[in-house]
Structures are given as C-alpha cells and as structure tokens.
Amino acid sequence: MENLVQYEVENRIATITLNRPEKRNALNPSLIKALTENFILAEEDDKVKVVVLKANGGSFSAGADLEYLQQLQNNSFEENVADSNLLKKLFTTIYYLPKIVIAQVEGHAIAGGCGLATICDFVYATPESKFGYTEVKIGFVPAIVSCFLMQKVNETIAKEILLTGKVFSATEALNYNLINFVTNSTEINLTVKEFALSLCRESSGNSLMITKQLIGQTVNPLLEKKLETAVQINARVRESNDFKRGIASFLNKEQINW
C-alpha cells in the first residue's frame, strides 16, 4: 500500500507530504495517525530544524473523507471521544512542536484540512487556494479547530466564517490573519524553501523553540482545558439528529433543507 504520508529531510528541512491525492487528501484516522507519527519523527530528528507540511495532488485537504463520515454514524459516545482525541493529538503535536512548521497550501483546505493548515506557525497559499470551516452545513461543529482559530482571528471574523460555513479565498484568509503569505503557484515551492532555509541559517534553533513555546503558553494558557471541552462537544454533536441528517445528505449528494 502506498504511504499515506511521505517524509524526507534535506538541508535541515523536513518535508511532510499528505499522499492521498485520489481522495483529495481527505482526513481519516489512518492519515491523522500517520501525520502525528511523522511530526513526532521530525521532532526527534536532530538533523531537522524546520518542517514544511504540503500535499500531493490538487487539494491540500478536503476535510473528512466519505467512508470515515459514514463510520462515525455508528460510533458509540466513547468511540467518538477516542476519535476526537486523535485529531486533538495531531493538532497539539504541531502546535507544541519545538520546531517551526510551515504549511504550503495549494488547492482546497476545508474543515479539518483548514484547521491543519492554520494551526501551523506560518502558512503560504496560492491565489487559487480556498479555505473554509464548513462543518455547520452538515450538522457538525468545528470544535477542536476553534480552540486554535480564536487565537488568530477576532470574534467577529470567527462568527462570520464558522457560522456561515462559507468557502473563502486566500486573499480573504490573509485579511483574516489565518495565513501569512499568498504566493503564485509557479513560485511557492521555491519561496517556501528559501524561507525555511533562512530560518535555518539566521536563527538559533534553541531560540526558535523557546520563543514558540513562550508564544503558545502566553497567548493560549488555557488551551488544554478548552480542548477537553471541545472533544466532549465533538462526541455529543455526533449523536444528534442534525448530524445524522447532515451526513446522510452529504453522502447521498442531496441538498438538505435545514
């Protein structure tokens, strides 16, 4: 079976690549676990100073995949708590990683895929990239990602993008402070590489680590408590009738009239 995630190191830069292009790099438990394992690998690799997260194919990540969503309908509350904790572990691994993480977003980054991108320390996107937290449209709640999103944007913007579930452009994402740079698709590989190399050459690894920890601890000191609440909300919402209706309509490609 082809690797769900590719890992390579060059010039002190680890590149972690989502590798489910045929599924638009949609998230499922196997991919979430593989990503977490690869970030831990980068953390423990003394040759690595900076990590770049990117994806093969035309999408960065389209959110949860269809088979995974179908399976969620049959989960018990305890199984949904365990499943939510998988995503929490991935996001906190990236957030607390003692190395700088740069997301290179090409194509769509939707729902959990949007959270995966915006949780990184730096985010590059192309003008064609699209972002969105679309969970409310299928009766779900962006619980875990909201714990990180609220540290990047103000309440007005958070309500606009979370409550409407709209898909928005890279330029809008830049204006919302969700991402850092918009770079042409023909230049993004080289631009990200040069930026990563400049961090490697011009900054102390220890100073980068401690500064990242300092920002995380001072900006979001109650993160763990928020995440525990979010995990419970995730599991409860998955038992609701709206969630079951929303998933059924999504799987059947039917327009739902809420």
C-alpha positions in Angstrom: 0.0 0.0 0.0 1.3 3.5 -0.9 2.4 5.6 2.1 -0.3 7.9 3.3 2.4 10.4 4.3 5.8 11.0 2.8 8.8 12.1 4.9 12.1 13.5 3.6 14.9 15.6 5.0 17.2 18.0 3.1 19.2 20.9 4.3 17.8 20.6 7.9 14.2 20.9 6.4 11.8 18.0 6.9 9.0 17.9 4.3 5.9 16.1 5.4 3.6 15.4 2.5 0.0 14.2 2.6 -0.3 11.5 0.0 -3.9 10.6 -0.7 -4.3 12.6 -3.9 -7.0 10.3 -5.2 -9.1 11.2 -2.1 -8.1 14.9 -2.2 -6.0 14.2 0.9 -9.2 13.8 3.0 -8.6 13.0 6.6 -9.4 9.7 8.2 -8.0 8.0 11.4 -5.1 6.3 9.4 -4.0 9.6 7.9 -4.3 11.5 11.1 -2.2 8.9 13.0 0.4 8.8 10.2 0.7 12.6 10.2 1.1 12.6 14.0 3.8 9.9 13.8 5.7 11.9 11.1 5.6 15.1 13.1 7.0 13.2 16.1 9.7 11.8 13.8 10.6 15.3 12.8 10.7 16.4 16.4 13.1 13.7 17.4 15.3 14.1 14.3 18.4 16.1 15.2 19.0 16.8 11.6 15.7 18.8 11.4 15.3 22.4 12.3 12.2 23.4 10.2 9.2 21.4 9.0 7.2 22.0 5.8 3.7 20.5 5.5 2.4 20.1 2.0 0.2 17.8 -0.1 0.4 15.8 -3.3 -2.4 16.4 -5.9 -4.7 19.3 -6.5 -6.0 19.7 -2.9 -4.3 20.4 0.4 -7.0 18.5 2.3 -10.7 18.3 1.7 -11.6 17.5 5.3 -13.0 14.2 6.5 -13.4 11.5 3.8 -16.7 9.8 3.0 -16.0 6.4 4.4 -14.9 8.0 7.7 -18.0 10.1 7.9 -20.2 7.0 7.3 -18.4 5.1 10.0 -18.9 8.0 12.5 -22.7 7.4 12.4 -22.2 4.0 14.0 -19.8 5.1 16.7 -20.6 5.0 20.4 -20.0 8.1 22.5 -16.8 6.6 23.9 -15.6 5.8 20.3 -16.3 9.4 19.3 -14.3 10.7 22.2 -11.4 8.5 21.3 -11.7 9.6 17.6 -11.8 13.3 18.6 -8.7 12.8 20.7 -6.8 11.6 17.6 -7.4 15.0 15.9 -6.6 16.8 19.2 -3.3 14.9 19.4 -2.3 15.8 15.8 -3.1 19.5 16.3 -1.4 19.8 19.7 1.7 17.9 18.3 2.0 20.6 15.6 1.2 23.4 18.0 3.7 22.4 20.7 6.3 21.0 18.2 9.7 22.5 19.3 10.5 23.2 15.6 8.9 25.7 13.2 6.2 24.3 11.0 5.3 25.9 7.6 2.2 25.0 5.7 2.3 25.1 2.0 -1.3 25.2 0.8 -2.1 24.5 -2.8 -5.8 23.9 -3.7 -8.6 23.5 -1.1 -8.1 23.4 2.7 -11.5 22.6 4.0 -12.9 21.8 7.5 -10.3 19.7 9.3 -7.9 20.4 6.4 -8.3 24.2 7.0 -7.6 23.6 10.7 -4.5 21.6 9.8 -3.1 24.5 7.8 -3.9 27.4 10.0 -2.5 25.7 13.1 1.0 25.8 11.6 3.4 28.6 12.6 3.5 30.0 9.1 1.1 29.5 6.2 1.8 30.1 2.5 -1.0 29.7 0.0 -1.6 30.3 -3.8 -4.1 32.7 -5.2 -6.2 29.7 -6.3 -6.3 28.2 -2.7 -9.6 28.0 -1.0 -10.3 27.8 2.8 -13.4 27.1 4.8 -14.8 25.7 8.1 -17.9 24.1 6.5 -18.9 21.9 9.4 -22.2 23.7 10.2 -23.5 22.8 6.7 -23.5 19.1 7.6 -24.8 19.4 11.2 -21.3 19.2 12.7 -19.3 21.7 14.9 -15.7 22.8 14.3 -15.0 22.3 18.0 -11.3 21.4 18.1 -10.1 23.8 15.4 -12.0 26.7 17.0 -9.7 26.5 20.1 -6.8 27.5 17.8 -8.7 29.7 15.4 -9.9 32.1 18.2 -6.3 32.9 18.9 -5.7 34.0 15.3 -8.9 36.0 14.5 -11.3 38.2 16.4 -14.8 37.2 17.4 -16.5 39.0 14.6 -14.4 37.1 11.9 -14.7 33.8 13.8 -18.5 34.1 13.8 -18.6 35.0 10.1 -16.5 32.0 9.0 -17.7 29.4 11.5 -21.4 30.2 11.5 -21.8 30.7 7.7 -19.5 27.8 6.8 -18.5 29.8 3.7 -15.6 28.9 1.5 -13.3 31.9 1.1 -10.2 32.9 -1.0 -6.6 33.0 0.0 -6.8 36.8 -0.1 -9.6 36.8 2.4 -7.7 34.3 4.6 -4.8 36.7 4.5 -7.0 39.6 5.6 -8.5 37.4 8.4 -4.9 36.7 9.7 -5.4 33.0 9.1 -2.4 32.8 6.8 0.8 34.8 6.3 1.6 34.9 2.5 -0.1 34.5 -0.9 2.4 33.3 -3.5 2.0 32.3 -7.1 1.7 28.6 -7.8 4.8 28.7 -10.0 6.9 30.2 -7.2 5.5 28.7 -4.0 7.9 25.7 -3.8 11.0 27.9 -4.1 9.6 30.6 -1.9 8.8 28.3 0.9 12.1 26.5 0.6 14.0 29.8 0.7 12.0 31.0 3.8 12.7 27.7 5.6 16.4 27.9 4.7 16.5 31.5 6.0 15.1 30.3 9.4 17.7 27.5 9.5 20.6 29.8 8.7 19.7 33.0 10.5 18.0 31.9 13.8 19.1 29.8 16.7 17.2 26.6 16.9 17.0 26.8 20.7 15.7 30.4 20.5 13.1 29.4 17.9 11.9 26.6 20.1 11.7 28.7 23.3 10.1 31.7 21.5 7.4 29.4 20.0 6.8 27.9 23.5 6.6 31.3 25.0 4.0 32.5 22.5 1.9 29.3 22.9 2.0 29.5 26.7 1.2 33.2 27.0 -1.3 33.5 24.1 -3.3 30.4 24.9 -2.6 29.3 28.5 -6.0 27.5 28.9 -5.7 25.6 25.6 -5.7 22.1 27.2 -8.9 22.9 29.2 -10.5 24.3 26.0 -9.6 21.2 24.0 -11.0 18.8 26.6 -14.3 20.7 26.4 -14.1 20.6 22.6 -13.6 16.8 22.5 -16.7 16.3 24.6 -18.7 18.6 22.4 -17.5 16.8 19.3 -18.6 13.5 20.6 -22.0 14.8 21.8 -22.8 16.5 18.5 -22.1 13.3 16.6 -25.1 11.8 18.4 -27.5 14.5 17.3 -30.2 14.1 14.7 -28.9 17.0 12.8 -25.5 15.4 12.4 -27.1 12.2 11.1 -29.3 14.1 8.7 -26.4 16.2 7.5 -24.0 13.3 6.9 -26.8 11.3 5.1 -27.4 14.2 2.8 -23.7 14.8 2.2 -23.1 11.1 1.4 -26.1 11.0 -0.9 -25.1 14.3 -2.5 -28.6 15.7 -1.7 -29.3 19.3 -0.8 -30.6 19.5 2.7 -33.3 22.0 3.8 -32.4 22.8 7.4 
